[in-house]
Amino acid sequence: MLGPVPLVVGKHTWWSGRWSLRTRGKETGHPVLLVLLGCFAARGQRTSGLLIGVAAALQPTLLLFTPLLWCTGRRRAALATGVTFAACTGLAWAAMPHDSHRYWVHHMAGVGLGGPADGPANQSLHGALLRLGLNGPLEVALFLSLGAAVTVLALRRAVRCFRDGQLLLAVAITGCAAIVVSPTAWQHQLLWVLLTVTGRVGRRASDRYVWPVTVVVVMTLPATMILPNMASLDPVRDNVVLLAALAAATAVPFLSRASPAWRSPLPTAHAPEVPARLRHVPLLPFLRRVLTRPNLLLELLLLRVTYAAYSQVRLAATGGSNSAGRAEAEEHGMQVHDLERTLRLDVEHWVNHTVAGIGWLREFLDQYYTSFHFVVPLAVLAVLYWRRPADYRWARSALGFATLLALVGFWLYPLAPPRLMPTLGFIDTVHGVQDFSRPDYGTLTALTNQYAAMPSLHFGWSLWCGVVIAVLASRWWMKALGLLHPLCTASAIVATANHWVLDAAGGAVVVAAGFGLTYLLSGPRAATAAAVGRERTPTRKPVRG
């Protein structure tokens, strides 16, 4: 029997349209499945309308499919949908009037079904407005007016897609509109966003994967991995799935099948192949040097997700704050210290105490250590992306490989830096004197693994910057500044007691391996790529008066 029945969650009773579950936040995908069956598997318009009508009885905002059916010539299916919905709802009211009243008054007002309406799990327009602090008549008026605008725009787009022969995309766009206008949009409803990957976006071949990758990332990864943990980004991060549904319903420029770019997007320009010294290089010939810059949205998403994954793995690496991990990391620290003494490289203690006694030098190196680690690599990547797109790709790949190899080092060899060796007398110039049983590094205490020291990515990333600048810069003084950066970084990490000298050597090894892997997989860097790109750019002919 259709209609609302109690949904028991913990000590609370919520109200759902049809079924009872005992796990908080879990819902079945019956409404979405019924709509898909009605649109693609049902024989005859009446059967199709019957299935969609049952789905609408379970989730009333799916009535948006009724005008879609009507406007696309399937009027019998539209009528059958409305009749089925009315019949199921009437039966539910007759059989369970109290439960039906609770369902329509409380759930359809945005309450229940697994959690509070303003919770982040409710990825609807109503939930977003509540999270922004709006409530009462103003929130209701905004919700209804914005919801009506989204409905009109989405249905017009869906009808165009249907007439263009893209039925699944038309259905997915309508489903995304249902997410936006539903008072509560929970897990199973969000599948509509995933179905929009069937639409093609972008006239260039390099842009073709932007929308599918964005959808898959949004639907599979936590929002904290997609966007930085900054208060100013909370409204976006808390509503990332809603924004994806809203974009799909109203804004994403899906291509028409009649567009020339539908089957033949503009090809990607590649640099000429450069002969390699090794016979089987490149190992992956399809990774040829691309002359054009990658799509900015896709690249930012890639960099952000990669760095978030790196941070999680680095934090989870062996050698955390527990006593066993700390003991292992300190044992490795003594091994490195003994090896440096054998090699006569143990200059850390002398450098650390000398710098600690010179105020201005200590402040400079502390600031250099804390500030330039991220700023310089990001600046180099930004300049390469804008000015040298063909070189950006190989430089970015080398940096990525180096970082991946460093993660292996963090995992296999947790290492206490000099400042965390309690018996060696080092001075932590950045964080001050520490209680080693309960160290405090400010906001980084719970966010980073302090024993991920070998290899040193502080030095590794700075060396990457220096190599890239030295190779690509056009003036000698730029090359000199580029090479000066890793030298200053090496001085900073040793003087502040944050790394051993051998940590810097490890950083140099992973960077060299990163460049080596890039060479092996995609071949030598095309030194003439920039010149080739300029040659392929058509020049304007002078206009005669």
Secondary structure by P-SEA (a helix, b strand, c coil): cccccccccccbbbbcccccccccccccaaaaaaaaaaacccccaaaaaaaaaaaaaaccccccaaaaaaaacaaaaaaaaaaaaaaaaaaaaaacaaaaaaaaacccccccccccccccccccaaaaaaaaccccaaaaaaaaaaaaaaaaaaaaaaaaaaaacaaaaaaaaaaaaaaaacccccccccccccccccccccccccccaaaaaaaaaaacccccccccccccaaaaaacaaaaaaaaaaccccccccccccccccbbbbbccbbbbcccccccccccccccccccaaaaaaaaaaaaaaaaaaaaaccccccaaaaaaaaaaaaaaaaaaaaacccaaaaaaaaaaacaaaaaaaaaaaaccccaaaaaaaaaaacccccaaaaaaaaaaaaaaaaaaaaaaccccccccccccccccccccccccccccccccccccccccccccaaaaaaaaaaaaaaaccccaaaaaaaaaaaaaaaaaaaaaccccaaaaaaaaaaaaaaaaaaaaaccccccaaaaaaaaaccccccccc
